[in-house]
Structure formats: C-alpha cells, structure tokens
Amino acid sequence: MRIVVLTKPVPDPASGGERLGPDGRLDRGNSPAVVNGNDEYVLETALKLIEAAGDGEVILLSMAPQNAPETMRKALAMGATRGILVTDPAISGSCTVATTRILAAALRTLEFDLVLAGVDTSDGGSGVVPPGVAALTGLPFLSYAATIEPDVAARTVRVQRITPTGYDVLEAPLPALISGTQALGEPRYPSLKGIMAARNKEIATLSLADLDIDPATVGLEGATTRVVGSAPPPPRGATRVVREAPDEAARQVVALLAERRLI
Amino acid sequence: MAAVTTPSRPPGPYRLTEEHDMLRDAVRVLADERVAPRAADIDRTAEFPQDLRRLLADHDILALPFPEAHGGLGGELLNVCLAVEQLSRACATTGLILAVQELGSLPITLAGSEEQQARWFPKLASGEQLIAFALTEAEAGSDAAAARTIARRDGDDYVIDGTKRFISQGSVADLVTVFAVTDAEVPRHRRLSAFVVEVPRDGFSVTRLEHKMGIRGSPTAELAFDAMRVPVANRLGEEGDGWDIAMRTLDRSRPAIAAQAIGIAQGALEVASAYARERRQFGERIGDFQQIGAMLADMDAGIEAARQLLYRACVAIDDGAPDASRWSAMCKLVAGDTAMRVTTDAVQVLGGYGYIDEFPVERMMRDAKITQLYEGTQQIQRLVIARALLGKGD
C-alpha cells in the first residue's frame, strides 16, 4: 500500500510567535516551523496502516518555502519513507486556490492508494485545501475521519466520521483522499533510530516548471483572495472562579448573570 | 617573553541541527515521563535501576556511543552528551548509565581491533550488556599511573592480580575494561596495558560497595582480581599502550560528565524557578524579591555558558582537535563547578523546603558533588588545561 500524506510546515503554535507581517502575510521568521498538528495525526495513522500491512510506503508531499526540509525531516524521523517538496520562488504568497492546484498537479505525478491530510492547518486554517485537491484530482473525499480502515483487496476504504450525536460510517473506492483530526490518536515521538535514519532519506524537490504550471497564475500576483487586515483576539477579561459546592455555585452563577442582565 | 602557546585553530561556528533537536527532545520526553518519577526512589533505596537500564536499551539510547556497523547510532559525542544531559536533568544515576557505557567502551573504540569491536559492541549497543571502566585503585587515584594491579603473561593468557576501587557500575557490568601493569621496569607511562574482561569469571570478585553521598543508585564497586586469567585476545592495542588509551578515553568521556553536571543543574534551576513563582511571602512571589531573582538569573546564565562550552567542546573533539584534552577538561571544570553552585543556590531558594527530601534539590546538590570529583578532580582538570596552555616544558 502506498499512502501520500499532505504536510505543511506551520509556525510553532507553542512558540507564541504566530503573526502576520504588514503585507497581511504570515511572518515565518518570527517562530520556528513545525509540522502542522492535524497533519501529524494523519501521518501517525498512515504509518500504522503501513506497519499493519507489512509493506508499502508513506510519501510526504509539501508545498513550502526552500527551508521546509528541516520540518519534513521530523516527519521522516517518525517513519515516513520519503518526501516530495514543491518549492519555487514564484509560489510565495499563493492563495488556497493556487495551493490546491499545485498540490493536485504534484499528486498527479504519483501513484498511490490513499491520500491523507490534516483537516485544516494551525496557521491559515481555511480547511479548503484537502477538498479542493480531491475535487481537482477527481478523488472521492471523506472528511473529519476518526478512524481509517482501507481494504486493499476490495479496493475500498471505510472511515468513521464523528458527528454531534455519534458517528457516520462512510465508504469510498480507492484511491481516495481523507482528511482527519486529532480523533485519530496521538502521533508517536520519533525514535532515536528513526532520527538517525531520517538523515539518509530522500527529499525530492519539484518546481512549478516540473509541474507545468505558469508562475503568473500563482503567488501573490495570481491570488484570488487577499488578507486586508488582522487583529489579535481581545485580551481576556478578569475571571472569577466559583469553587463552592454545586448548589451554592449554581446560585452564585445565576446571581452573577442576573446582575449583568444576561439572564 | 615567549609567546604563550594557546592552541592555534580558532573554533569554527557550530549550531545544533534539526537532528540534534529531535534527539534531545525525544530523550527529554522519555526522561520526564519515565525517569523523573523514579528518581527519588532510586536515591532512597540506593538500588541500581535495572528497569531504567532496560528503558534506555529499549529506546536505543545505549546505542548512541557505538558505530553503526556494530548496531550503534554513530557514536557522535554531541549526541551522547545531549542524551546524558536530558536524562541527568531528571535523575543523575540514570544519566550515568549512558555515560559509563560510553566510558567503558571508549578504550575498545579507540584501540580495539575490528574483530574486538565486532565481538563486544553489538551486545553493548543493544544494552544487553553493560561495561565498566577500571583504572582507579585505592592508592592510585589522580596518579593513575601508580597502579599496582599486575598482569603477568602466561602462554596465551594474562594472569591478573590486584584490586580496583571506585569502579562505577562495577558490580552490574558484564564487561570490565581493566588497566594493569604489564612491565614495572619501563617509564611509568608505558607500564600499563588495557584488557577487556568478561565477568563473572574465576578469580574475579566484587569485594565492596561504597555508601555514597550522591548518585546513590549507581553502584560503586571494589573489584578484586585473584589470579584471574584473561586471554591475550582480550588485550587492547599493544603491551604498554594502556596509559595512552586511558588518557585518550578521558579526553572523550569527560564531556559526558560535564553533560551530567549541566543536566543536574538544569533540573535544579527548573525546580527553583517554579518554586519562586509560586511561593509567596510578605504577600509577594519570592521570585519578585531581587535577591531571589538575581540568584535565579545567575543560575540560568551559568548553566547556559557551561552548556555552550560543552557543545563546542564536543564538536571540537569529534573534529579531531589536537587540543582535545584541553576542551574536555575545560567543559568538565566549568560544568562541575556550575552544577555545584547552582544546586547549592537552588536549595537556598527553597529555604527549609530545599533541605528536606520532599523536594528534589537536596538530592541534586548531593548528586552534583561527584561531577567535581570523578573522571579527574577539578584540580586535575586545571592541571590539564594549564599544561596545554603552557606546554609541557621540555
């Protein structure tokens, strides 16, 4: 079985340094890059599926700036087989539509049974790239997977999608594209052997020319959307914690809400 | 006045790679989750933590000092030190398991034949076997060349008689690298030879375990050899190479002790700063009092300085620096003294709570002291550095 995992380097949310530059674009210099959290959950699932199958490969596919191999290296240390990085100076500033077209073009150069992607990213957060790639490549798309169970012999894949009242069971023919969340389970830490092995794993790079994409149609110039402003969330107001027994706590909370004329 | 002969090659830039970061983080998580909860118990019972030895083996941490060809992870000194540092941050005894595995095997790395490495390394790299380093004797500490343990050639064997003292992990090791006198009539630095001894065997016994102030889970043994026969095939290098092998070993092993010291100090700083954030007196967090804040700042700055010197030393030594002795002595000197000062101050920050075993800083202070003593006292480190600085005086 061959699984492609879409991974994106994002500013480390733990660094507290996520911010936009004056041009409305992400300031990547302000915090270290890490693999997007949701991508790590689907990568973990991909690795488990390959381990259970006994053979196959997990291929990482990223569209990112030139320095992205550093973050891809961690995903390789977790156990991915190899990486493909689409990088080109003209890509900088691309909107989600261009990103989707580029990833779809890169995907067409590969053979695979499954494509997995995090349901969204912690920086952009639009969540439209995975369904967009599925639409452009004509792949069946299953979203918000909490479990992923391919049946290679039957050429199908079944997922559980969590809903507010339980879960849906969805099935699609292979190959398919599936987006997943943390419900898939904790990603592993890279083992020391994995870390050492990662240094010899291949990261191939593709340019826009390799994918036959006109640079004028991507990047800031070709963007279909533009960020015109951003603001940090307002600071949290003073917090009052009620620690009384439930009856008394309820009474105090009701009194407080009434006092503010909220009920 | 003659120019002072400081080593000429200025060190080039270095920085931790993504690989170093990942390795450090992997060990740190393991240390926080699995080692730290055991540390107080290991100290109290003074029992060698076989469970943590297996943990290090299972996670390939004991493979770090060995070449890939023999099941290891490459033997890069900086990798070994990053791991020792993170383990020691949680438990100095556990950090020492890796440091001693490196120390005991370095003579084989430096002087062992390809055959000898293939014979011993795979089981050491997998952690199935542990190895100890037996140089020190009761009357031969800093003056190691004064060793009295004798190895007498008898056919295809050597017959070894004598006693080694203060041998870290000597009672739990499966292999012991023993330094013994093969010729008492030659200049003192040609008297010793090095042997790898598989134990237990006839004539080998553990005659004493020390009761120690710190690193209490790491057994420190007295080893007695009574007509112990060891095949010639177990000798490392040639007869008379022992002193040189031992000194080159210490050039590479002292950084791991510096890493242990820095780990202990970092652990103490983390406890002290967390305490200073939470403890309130006179209506304020004690960390906001300038005297406490200044102590914490000095601790942090001292640790970072020692750490940067250590990492730089590791890279210089791995690059084959001609002044490896100087780098390794400097990093252990600075790190050991820093650890002692930082852990003492950590106890001070915690006040009365620092002096009782409800908090780990009193253990860390006891553990820190050994880093000023073993693998050469701080006085010996200064001697090594001064000799490198001034030349040996022909």
HADDOCK unambig.tbl for C-alpha pairs under 7 A between the chains (distance, minus, plus):
assign (segid A and resid 70 and name CA) (segid B and resid 18 and name CA) 6.32 0.50 0.50
assign (segid A and resid 189 and name CA) (segid B and resid 26 and name CA) 6.50 0.50 0.50
assign (segid A and resid 190 and name CA) (segid B and resid 26 and name CA) 6.74 0.50 0.50
assign (segid A and resid 191 and name CA) (segid B and resid 59 and name CA) 6.86 0.50 0.50
assign (segid A and resid 192 and name CA) (segid B and resid 23 and name CA) 6.27 0.50 0.50
assign (segid A and resid 192 and name CA) (segid B and resid 59 and name CA) 6.92 0.50 0.50
assign (segid A and resid 192 and name CA) (segid B and resid 60 and name CA) 6.27 0.50 0.50
assign (segid A and resid 193 and name CA) (segid B and resid 60 and name CA) 6.91 0.50 0.50
assign (segid A and resid 193 and name CA) (segid B and resid 73 and name CA) 6.98 0.50 0.50
assign (segid A and resid 195 and name CA) (segid B and resid 19 and name CA) 6.42 0.50 0.50
assign (segid A and resid 195 and name CA) (segid B and resid 22 and name CA) 6.99 0.50 0.50
assign (segid A and resid 195 and name CA) (segid B and resid 23 and name CA) 6.80 0.50 0.50
assign (segid A and resid 196 and name CA) (segid B and resid 73 and name CA) 6.87 0.50 0.50
